[in-house]
C-alpha cells in the first residue's frame, strides 16, 4: 500500500478511537438517562453498536478531512 493511503487510514482509525471515547463518556455520564437506556438488556447491543458506528463514521470523516487538508499545505 502507498504511504498516503496508510496515513489516511490511520487518521480514520483515530476517528473511531475518538468515537469509542464518546460512547464510553455517554455510558459513564448517563446524560438524561441515555446511558441507562443503552445498557438495558431489552434493547440488546444494537443501539450501542449503531451509536458507536455512526459516531465513528462522523469522527473518522472529520479526521480524514483534516489529514487531507493538512496534506494539501505541504
C-alpha positions, -999 to +999 in steps of 0.1 A: +000+000+000+011+035-006+021+057+024-006+082+016-033+055+020-018+043+052-017+079+066-054+084+057-064+050+071-046+059+103-065+092+106-098+074+100-089+049+127-082+077+151-118+089+145-131+055+156-110+056+187-125+091+195-160+076+189-152+049+214-143+076+239-176+094+232-196+062+237-178+055+269-184+090+282-221+087+274-223+054+292-205+067+323-220+102+325-255+090+317-268+123+304-306+124+306-307+087+313-293+078+278-266+056+293-292+036+312-313+032+281-283+019+261-274-006+289-309-020+292-309-057+283-343-054+265-328-033+237-298-055+231-265-043+218-278-028+186-284+008+198-249+009+213-233-005+182-252+020+160-241+049+182-205+038+180-206+031+143-222+063+132-201+084+156-170+066+142-180+074+107-185+110+116-153+114+136-134+093+110-146+116+082-135+147+101-101+132+108-097+121+072-107+156+061-082+172+085-055+149+072-063+158+036-064+195+044-030+193+062-015+173+034-026+199+009-004+225+027+028+206+022 
